[in-house]
Amino acid sequence: MSDLYSRHRRVMPDWLALYYDDPIEITHGEGRHVWDSDGRRYLDFFGGILTTMTAHALPEVTKAVSEQAGRILHSSTLYLNRPMVELAERVAQVSGIPDARVFFTTSGTEANDAALLLATTYRRSNTVLAMRNSYHGRSFSTVGITGNRSWSPTSLSPLQTLYVHGGVRTRGPFAHLDDRAFIDACVADLKDVLGHTRPPAALIAEPVQGVGGFTSPPDGLYAEFRELLTAHGILWISDEVQTGWGRTGDHFWGWQAHGRSGPPDIVTFAKGIGNGMSIGGVIARSEIMNCLDANSISTFGGTQITMAAGLANLTYLLEHDLQGNARRVGGLLIERLRAVAAHLPGVREVRGRGLMIGIELVKPGTDDADPQAAAAVLEAARAQGLLIGKGGGHDTSALRIAPPLSLTVAEAEEGAAILESALRSAY
C-alpha cells in the first residue's frame, strides 16, 4: 500500500484529500461490506460518500451494466437514447414537479452548475441566495455559492452570493430559540436580506447539509422561505444530491419535510441514483428547463451504460421499499447512538433522520469543536472494521454515517457497537 500511496502523491494534487494516516485501497465489495487490498473486510457506513445507495455489487445493477456494455456504452445526447428517456420518465414521475423535464449530468457539481445556469437565465439575475454552512460542489460557480470555508478555496465567483441563516439548528445566533421562534427569526433574516438587494435569481439549499455535518433546520422552514421567495418571484432550488431517493426515511426527497407549499422549482440530484456510476441531473418544470435560447448537449451526461445502471438501481430501490428500510433501521441506529452519546461528554449531538446520521464532537466541558477527536474516532472505527465519514462547518468535527439503504438490523447493531468503542477510545 505504501508504494501506491507514494505514487499517488507524485501525480495527484496535494489538495486531493485522503482518509486515514495509512490510506487504504478498496478493491471490491458486496452488500454492505468492502475489502481492501490486504484482504481486510469492512462494514461500510459511508458508501463512497453516500453514493453506493442500495448495495455493493448489487446483482440487478451489475447485470444491467454488463448487458448494456455488450450493446453500446455511449453515443452522446446528439442521438436518441432509450435508456436515458426511460430513466428520465421514471425520475420525472417521482419528482413531484408538474410537467417535469430532466437533464442528466455526470455529477452533483455539474447538476448544481446547470441549475444555476437555468435559474440565472430564467430570472435574468446573477444574485443567488445560499445557506450558511452549505456545500454545492467544486466547480467555479458552485464553490462561489458554498457557505463552508473548508471547501471554498477562492472568493472569486461569477455570481453574487448572499448567505442566510437556517441550515444549522443548534449553532449560531438563533440556536437558543424554540423551533417556531427559530423559523420566525430565519424568515425575518431572509426578509431583511431581500430588502437590501435587487431580487435574486434563486435560493439554493440542501434539505440536510451533507458536507456541513448532516445538519438541518426544523421541518417547515423552507416552506415558509418559499412563500416569501414566491412573493418576489425568486426560484427555489433543492439540492438533493445527498438527501434524495429515500435516504432520510420519512420522505423520498428531503424537500418534502418542508413541502406544504409544493415542490421546488428545480431539484438537483446525483450520487445514490447511479449506485456508483457517474450520474447527476436537474429536474425542473418545462418553462424553466426550456428557457435557454442557445444550443447545448452533454457528451457524457445520460450515456447509455450509466442510464442502464440508474434505471435498474431505482427499480430495485422502489420495489424493495428501501426508503422504508432507511426509516426503520435508521431510527433504531439513531436511538442506539443517542443512548451511547448520553454517557460521553465529548458528544455534543447525535442528529439526522433515516440513514443520514451525524455525530458532532466537542472538547468535553465546552462547546468548542474537536476535529482531533473526530479524526481519532475515524481511525479507531477503521481499525475495528468500520468505515465512516466526517465533515461539519466547525473544523470538521462531525462524524457522518450513511450506509447503503439495504442495511440490516444486525449490521446496524454491529456498526453501533464499533462506533461506541471508537468514541470511548477518544473520550
C-alpha positions in Angstrom: 0.0 0.0 0.0 2.9 2.4 0.8 4.1 2.1 -2.8 0.6 3.1 -4.2 0.4 5.9 -1.7 3.8 7.2 -2.9 2.8 7.0 -6.5 -0.5 8.8 -5.6 1.4 11.7 -4.0 3.7 12.1 -7.0 1.0 12.5 -9.6 -2.1 13.7 -7.8 -2.8 17.2 -6.4 -1.8 18.0 -2.8 -5.4 19.1 -2.1 -6.9 15.8 -3.1 -7.9 14.6 0.4 -7.4 11.0 1.6 -8.8 9.4 4.7 -6.6 7.8 7.3 -3.0 8.1 8.4 -2.3 5.0 6.4 -4.7 5.3 3.4 -6.5 2.1 2.1 -7.2 0.9 -1.4 -10.7 -0.6 -1.6 -10.6 -3.4 -4.2 -14.1 -5.0 -4.1 -17.4 -5.0 -2.2 -20.6 -7.0 -1.7 -23.8 -5.9 0.1 -22.8 -3.5 2.9 -19.2 -4.6 3.0 -16.0 -3.8 1.2 -12.5 -5.3 1.2 -9.1 -3.6 1.0 -6.0 -4.7 -1.0 -4.7 -6.5 2.1 -7.9 -8.6 2.2 -9.4 -6.9 5.3 -13.2 -6.7 5.4 -15.0 -3.6 6.5 -18.7 -2.7 7.2 -19.3 0.3 5.0 -21.2 3.1 6.7 -20.2 5.8 4.1 -20.9 4.2 0.7 -18.3 6.1 -1.2 -19.7 9.4 0.1 -23.4 8.4 0.0 -23.1 7.0 -3.5 -23.4 3.2 -3.1 -27.0 3.7 -2.2 -28.5 0.2 -2.4 -25.6 -2.3 -2.0 -22.2 -3.0 -3.3 -22.2 -5.3 -6.4 -26.0 -5.3 -6.5 -26.7 -8.2 -9.0 -29.5 -6.3 -10.7 -27.3 -3.3 -11.4 -24.3 -5.4 -12.3 -26.4 -7.3 -14.8 -27.8 -4.1 -16.4 -24.4 -2.6 -16.8 -23.0 -5.8 -18.3 -25.8 -6.3 -20.7 -25.6 -2.6 -21.8 -21.9 -2.8 -22.2 -22.3 -5.7 -24.6 -24.5 -3.4 -26.8 -23.2 0.1 -26.7 -21.6 2.2 -24.0 -22.0 5.7 -25.3 -23.3 7.9 -28.2 -23.8 11.4 -26.6 -27.1 13.3 -26.5 -26.9 14.0 -30.2 -28.8 10.8 -30.8 -31.9 9.3 -29.4 -31.1 7.2 -26.3 -33.7 4.8 -25.0 -32.2 4.2 -21.5 -31.9 7.9 -21.0 -35.5 8.5 -21.9 -36.7 5.6 -19.8 -34.8 6.8 -16.7 -36.0 10.4 -17.3 -39.6 9.2 -17.4 -39.2 7.5 -14.0 -37.4 10.4 -12.4 -40.0 12.9 -13.7 -42.7 10.7 -12.3 -41.3 10.5 -8.8 -40.1 14.1 -8.7 -43.4 15.8 -7.7 -42.7 18.6 -10.2 -45.5 19.2 -12.7 -44.6 18.9 -16.4 -41.1 18.0 -15.3 -38.2 17.9 -17.7 -34.9 16.1 -16.8 -31.4 16.9 -17.9 -28.6 14.4 -17.0 -25.1 15.3 -16.0 -22.1 13.3 -14.7 -22.0 14.6 -11.1 -23.8 16.7 -8.4 -21.4 19.6 -9.0 -22.4 19.7 -12.7 -26.1 19.3 -11.8 -25.9 22.3 -9.4 -23.9 24.3 -12.0 -26.7 23.6 -14.6 -29.4 24.6 -12.1 -27.6 27.9 -11.5 -27.4 28.4 -15.3 -31.2 27.8 -15.6 -32.2 30.0 -12.7 -30.0 33.0 -13.5 -31.1 32.8 -17.2 -34.7 32.5 -16.3 -34.6 35.3 -13.8 -32.0 37.5 -15.6 -30.1 37.9 -12.4 -26.7 36.7 -11.2 -27.6 37.1 -7.5 -28.1 33.8 -5.6 -29.2 33.1 -2.0 -27.5 30.2 -0.3 -27.4 28.8 3.2 -24.5 29.3 5.7 -22.5 26.0 6.2 -23.7 24.7 2.8 -21.8 22.8 0.1 -22.8 22.5 -3.5 -19.7 21.3 -5.5 -16.2 22.0 -6.6 -16.8 23.9 -9.9 -16.1 27.7 -10.1 -19.8 28.6 -9.9 -20.7 26.1 -7.1 -17.6 27.0 -5.0 -18.9 30.5 -5.2 -22.2 29.6 -3.5 -20.7 27.2 -0.9 -21.0 28.6 2.6 -18.4 26.3 4.2 -15.0 27.8 4.4 -13.2 24.4 4.5 -14.5 23.7 0.9 -14.3 27.1 -0.6 -10.7 27.8 -1.9 -11.5 31.1 -3.6 -13.7 34.1 -3.1 -13.8 34.8 -6.8 -17.2 34.0 -8.4 -19.3 34.8 -11.4 -22.3 35.1 -9.0 -23.2 37.5 -6.2 -24.0 35.2 -3.3 -25.9 36.3 -0.2 -25.9 33.8 2.7 -28.9 33.4 5.1 -29.4 31.6 8.4 -31.3 28.4 8.9 -29.2 25.4 7.8 -27.8 24.7 11.3 -30.3 24.3 14.1 -28.1 24.1 17.2 -25.4 26.7 16.4 -25.5 30.4 15.5 -27.4 33.4 16.8 -30.8 31.7 16.8 -29.8 28.4 18.4 -31.3 29.2 21.8 -34.8 29.7 20.3 -37.5 27.0 20.1 -38.4 25.7 16.7 -41.2 28.1 16.0 -39.2 31.1 17.1 -36.1 29.8 15.1 -38.1 29.6 11.9 -39.6 33.1 12.5 -36.1 34.5 13.1 -34.7 32.9 9.9 -37.6 34.2 7.9 -37.1 37.7 9.3 -33.4 37.4 8.4 -34.3 36.4 4.8 -36.8 39.2 4.5 -34.2 41.7 5.7 -31.6 40.4 3.2 -34.2 40.8 0.4 -34.8 44.4 1.4 -31.2 45.3 0.7 -30.6 43.8 -2.7 -32.1 43.5 -6.2 -34.3 40.4 -6.4 -32.1 37.3 -6.6 -32.5 34.5 -9.1 -32.9 31.7 -6.6 -32.3 30.2 -3.2 -30.3 27.0 -3.3 -30.5 24.8 -0.2 -29.7 21.3 0.9 -32.6 20.0 3.0 -30.0 18.3 5.1 -26.5 19.8 4.7 -24.1 17.0 3.7 -20.5 18.1 3.9 -21.7 20.5 6.6 -22.1 17.6 9.0 -25.7 16.4 8.4 -27.3 19.5 9.9 -30.8 20.7 9.1 -33.4 23.2 10.2 -36.8 22.4 11.8 -39.3 20.9 9.4 -41.2 23.6 7.6 -38.5 26.3 7.4 -38.1 26.0 3.6 -41.9 26.1 3.1 -42.0 29.4 4.9 -39.0 30.6 2.9 -40.8 29.5 -0.2 -43.8 31.8 0.5 -41.5 34.8 0.8 -39.5 33.8 -2.3 -42.6 33.3 -4.4 -43.8 36.8 -3.5 -40.6 38.2 -5.0 -40.6 35.8 -8.0 -37.5 34.0 -6.7 -36.9 30.3 -7.5 -36.3 27.6 -5.0 -33.6 25.0 -5.9 -33.5 22.0 -3.7 -30.0 20.3 -3.7 -30.9 16.7 -3.2 -27.5 15.2 -4.2 -27.2 13.6 -0.8 -30.8 13.6 0.6 -32.7 12.2 -2.4 -34.1 8.7 -3.2 -35.4 8.0 0.3 -32.2 8.2 2.3 -33.9 10.3 5.0 -36.5 7.6 5.5 -39.5 9.8 6.3 -39.5 11.2 2.7 -38.4 10.3 -0.8 -37.0 13.8 -1.2 -35.6 15.9 1.5 -37.7 18.9 0.4 -40.9 17.0 1.4 -40.2 17.7 5.0 -40.9 21.4 4.1 -43.4 20.7 1.3 -46.7 22.2 2.3 -46.1 25.0 -0.3 -45.5 22.4 -3.0 -42.4 21.1 -4.8 -39.3 23.3 -5.5 -38.9 24.9 -8.9 -35.7 23.0 -9.5 -34.3 19.8 -7.9 -30.8 18.6 -8.4 -29.7 15.0 -7.8 -26.7 12.7 -8.1 -24.7 10.2 -6.1 -27.1 7.4 -5.0 -29.1 7.1 -8.2 -26.2 5.5 -10.0 -25.1 3.3 -7.1 -21.5 4.1 -8.1 -22.0 5.0 -11.7 -21.5 8.7 -12.5 -25.0 10.2 -12.8 -26.2 13.6 -11.8 -29.1 15.6 -13.0 -31.6 18.5 -12.9 -35.4 18.4 -12.7 -37.4 21.5 -13.5 -40.7 22.4 -14.8 -40.7 22.9 -18.6 -40.8 26.7 -18.7 -37.6 26.9 -16.6 -35.8 24.0 -18.3 -36.6 25.4 -21.8 -35.6 29.0 -21.0 -32.1 28.6 -22.7 -32.1 30.2 -26.2 -28.8 28.6 -27.3 -27.9 25.0 -28.3 -26.5 22.6 -25.7 -25.6 18.9 -25.5 -24.0 16.6 -23.0 -21.2 14.4 -24.1 -21.3 12.1 -21.1 -24.4 13.0 -19.2 -27.1 10.4 -19.9 -24.7 7.9 -21.5 -26.3 4.5 -22.1 -24.3 2.5 -19.6 -24.9 4.9 -16.6 -28.6 5.2 -17.5 -29.0 1.4 -17.5 -27.4 1.3 -14.1 -29.6 4.1 -12.8 -32.8 2.5 -14.1 -32.0 -0.8 -12.5 -31.0 0.8 -9.3 -34.1 2.9 -9.0 -36.3 0.0 -9.8 -34.7 -2.1 -7.1 -35.0 0.7 -4.5 -38.7 1.2 -5.2 -39.6 -2.5 -5.4 -37.8 -3.3 -2.2 -39.0 -0.2 -0.2 -35.5 0.8 0.8 -36.9 4.2 1.9 -39.0 2.2 4.5 -35.9 0.3 5.5 -34.0 3.5 5.9 -36.7 4.8 8.2 -36.9 1.6 10.3 -33.3 0.6 10.6 -32.1 4.3 10.6 -34.5 5.0 13.5 -33.0 2.1 15.5 -29.5 3.2 14.8 -30.0 6.8 15.8 -31.6 5.8 19.1 -28.8 3.3 19.8 -26.2 6.0 19.1 -28.0 8.6 21.3 -28.0 6.1 24.1 -24.3 5.8 23.7 -23.7 9.5 23.5 -25.6 10.2 26.7 -22.6 8.8 28.6 -19.9 10.5 26.6 -19.0 14.2 27.5 -17.4 14.8 24.1 -20.6 14.1 22.0 -22.5 17.4 21.6 -25.3 16.0 19.4 -26.5 12.9 17.5 -28.7 14.2 14.7 -30.2 13.2 11.4 -33.0 11.1 10.0 -33.2 7.8 8.3 -29.7 6.6 7.2 -28.2 10.0 7.3 -26.8 10.5 10.8 -24.3 13.0 12.2 -22.4 12.8 15.5 -20.9 16.2 16.4 -17.9 16.1 18.7 -16.6 18.8 21.1 -13.9 19.2 23.7 -15.5 18.0 26.9 -16.9 20.7 29.1 -17.0 23.2 26.2 -18.9 23.9 23.0 -15.7 24.0 21.0 -15.3 21.7 18.0 -12.9 18.8 18.4 -11.6 17.9 15.0 -8.7 15.9 16.5 -11.2 13.6 18.3 -13.2 13.2 15.0 -10.0 12.1 13.2 -9.2 9.7 16.1 -12.7 8.1 16.0 -12.4 7.7 12.2 -9.1 5.9 12.7 -10.4 3.8 15.6 -13.5 2.7 13.7 -11.5 1.7 10.7 -9.1 -0.3 12.9 -12.2 -2.2 14.2 -13.6 -2.8 10.7 -16.0 0.1 10.1 -15.8 2.9 7.5 -17.4 6.2 8.3 -17.1 9.8 7.1 -16.6 13.2 8.7 -17.5 16.8 7.9 -19.0 19.8 9.5 -18.8 23.6 9.4 -16.9 23.8 12.6 -13.4 22.4 11.8 -14.6 19.0 10.6 -15.8 17.8 13.9 -18.8 15.8 12.9 -18.9 12.1 12.1 -21.0 11.2 9.0 -22.8 7.9 8.9 -24.6 7.0 5.7 -24.7 3.2 5.0 -26.4 1.7 1.9 -30.2 1.7 2.3 -30.4 -2.1 2.4 -28.6 -2.1 5.8 -29.9 -4.8 8.1 -30.7 -4.5 11.8 -27.8 -6.9 12.7 -25.4 -4.7 10.7 -26.7 -1.6 12.3 -26.1 -3.1 15.7 -22.6 -4.2 14.7 -21.7 -0.8 13.4 -23.2 0.9 16.5 -21.1 -1.3 18.8 -17.9 -0.4 16.9 -18.8 3.3 17.0 -19.4 3.1 20.7 -15.9 1.5 21.2 -14.3 4.1 18.9 -16.0 7.0 20.7 -15.0 5.7 24.1 -11.4 5.4 23.0 -11.4 9.1 22.1 -13.0 10.2 25.4 
